[in-house]
Amino acid sequence: MALADPLIRETWGAGDPTLPQPASAESLIAGLETTGLFVAGASMMFARWAAELRGAENTLPLFSVERSNKMGGDPNIRYYHSYWRVGPSEALLIEATPPPRCVSWNFQLNNHWMESLDYRYFKIHVNKGSAVRSNPRPHRLLQSLHGLRR
């Protein structure tokens, strides 16, 4: 019996127009040329949002679902954003009762650019899994923003 002469070739995705094409020098140059526009646009968008949130300082309104979805947000998620002013001898207290059928929820402290604070060394978030409730009253989230040190 003669041994077979195997032919091995990669055919996965060959000719599939929905898959991205390999990068070329031209596509890399075009991407780098538009990077600055992306960075400028993103920072302007977050600065505009922060300015708008200052108008409702120390309240927790629902963020526009339509606006969130247009920016790529998950249509099944509702976002509440705000801008807080907390004095040196004050703490932030948020009381919330998530809907009973809510699969997941979280509260996270962010900076002016909506980036999370340093979660590696400080507890800046709480979620459905980490929250502790001892009674059926609303969840109480208490956060002092002053004196956060390592």
Stockholm file with secondary structure:
# STOCKHOLM 1.0

chainA/1-150         MALADPLIRETWGAGDPTLPQPASAESLIAGLETTGLFVAGASMMFARWAAELRGAENTLPLFSVERSNKMGGDPNIRYYHSYWRVGPSEALLIEATPPPRCVSWNFQLNNHWMESLDYRYFKIHVNKGSAVRSNPRPHRLLQSLHGLRR
#=GR chainA/1-150 SS CCCCCCCCCCCTTTTCTTSCCCCCHHHHHHHHHHHHHHHHHHHHHHHHHHHHHHTTTTCCCBCCHHHHHHTTCCTTCCCBCCCCCCCTTCCEEEEECCCTTCSCCEEECBCTTSCBCCTTTSCCEEETTTCCCSSSSCEEEEECCSCCCC
#=GC SS_cons         CCCCCCCCCCCTTTTCTTSCCCCCHHHHHHHHHHHHHHHHHHHHHHHHHHHHHHTTTTCCCBCCHHHHHHTTCCTTCCCBCCCCCCCTTCCEEEEECCCTTCSCCEEECBCTTSCBCCTTTSCCEEETTTCCCSSSSCEEEEECCSCCCC
//
